[in-house]
Structure formats: structure tokens, C-alpha cells
Amino acid sequence: MNIDYNNTVVSIKGLKKSFGQLTVLDGVDINIFKDENIAILGRSGSGKSVFIKLVCGLLKPDSGTINVLGKDVTAISPEELRELRVKIGFSFQSSALYDSMSVRKNLEFPLVRNQPNLSRQEVNNAIEEVLHEVGLPQTIKQMPSELSGGQRKRIGIARTLILKPDIMLYDEPTSGLDPITCVEINNLIVKVQQQYNTTAIIITHDLTCAKTTANRIAVLQEGKFLKIGTFAEVFASQEESLQAFYNYNFIMDPQKAV
């Protein structure tokens, strides 16, 4: 994928966020570029999910700037923020499907809500397109309860794709999935980047996911990015905490690191 390093899609400077006495982010700086996939790594509680909630305006920072697609997320009006969020696809860890709606209705809901002037044929075409892209056209009439965990993840991604967002946010996309399904989800994330020309932030503690899907990796530790670079650059470091993270992921199966 050709990344446009002259086009910054997300720019964050001096980002701080605390909850009471607990400091989660303590001066985070990062630029994310057009068409780039970047994985945010870190231990549980390191602030990964807080980071992407700040990026899309679900949380407000204590200080610092968050510029997304040319908009200052901390300063825009509620209406401007709603318009910006349409350009940001959020794939939740739980998939966040409506259990009372069929797959078709789950996909139709955000499309009709945000583009009410579409014809029925245009809506149907959009639903069929995204189901084809995630490899699940046969599930269109099924209910979420009838889907496997991996299928739910794919439908969740399809629901974000139907609005053709500029940015994709993935929160622990492989969490709770078996190894084969993890590979399928990783491949789907790469496919989305290539076919939809999206920029993506991938929150994960799964190094295989990060290595497979991301152009760069940023490691969160003690409220700051300890290291940012390619997978090889980050884990060439002799930093003890980075090596421990690497060994935890790969010690049981050295072939995963090849």
C-alpha cells in the first residue's frame, strides 16, 4: 500500500487524559498518515481504548490537541462532530450489533440514518456490496444470535464500511477468536485498507495481528508512546518491556515471529 506521508490524517500533540487520580495518557504525540494502518499496542489498562475514544470525540482530553481530517476534535461544534464521525468507522470489540435486527437491518440502519435520500435499490446494492466484501453474503437474513464470533466481527466491520469511511478504528479485532478466524480477520483488515483506501488505527495486544495488518506500530506504556516504527524497528529494541511483550506473544510458537 502506498502511504501518503505528505497527508496527515490524524495529528495528536500533548494529549493528556486522567480519571480521578489515575493518569492514563500523559503527553501523547503522534501523526498518522493517509492510507496507513497503525497498530496501538500496550498492556491491559495502558490507555489504548481511551486513545481511540478520544480520537473520535467519545471522550474529551484534559489537555492537548486532536486534529482529525483537518478538524480540531476538541473545539468543533456538536453538529460538526457528528458530521466528522460519519467519516470514521468504529469497529467495536463486541461488534455492537443490534440483537433484535437481522443482518440486513443492522447494515441498513446506519446507511438510511445518514443518507436518507438513497433509493431502496441503492440501499440494497450497498448492503450486498459490503456483505460480499466481508465474505458473508449468505448471512443477510440471519439474526446476530445465529452468527459465530468471527462472523459477528465481520458484520460489524461491514456495518462501518457501508458508509465508506476515511478512517477505520478497530478495537481488539481478534480478541476472543480462534487462531484460524484471527487470520481471516487480519486478512480482512488488510483488504479493507487496500480496497477502500482507508487509514486505520488498530487497538490490539495481539502481535500477530499488529505484524500482519499494520504499517507501523506504536507501543503505549506509562501514558506515553515508548516506541513508534515498523514491527522490525520496534522489536529490534533491547528495551526490556518490549522484549517481554514480544516473548509473551511468541514464546509458545516461535514460527509466528518469522
Secondary structure, DSSP 8 states (H G I E B T S, - for coil): ---EEEEEEEEEEEEEEEETTEEEEEEEEEEEEET-EEEEE--TTSSHHHHHHHHTTSS--SEEEEEETTEETTTS-HHHHHHHHTTEEEE-TT----TTS-HHHHHHHHHHHH-TT--HHHHHHHHHHHHHHTT-GGGTT--GGGS-HHHHHHHHHHHHHTT--SEEEEESTTTT--HHHHHHHHHHHHHHHHHH--EEEEE-S-HHHHHHH-SEEEEEETTEEEEEE-HHHHHTS--HHHHHHHHHHHTT-GGGG-
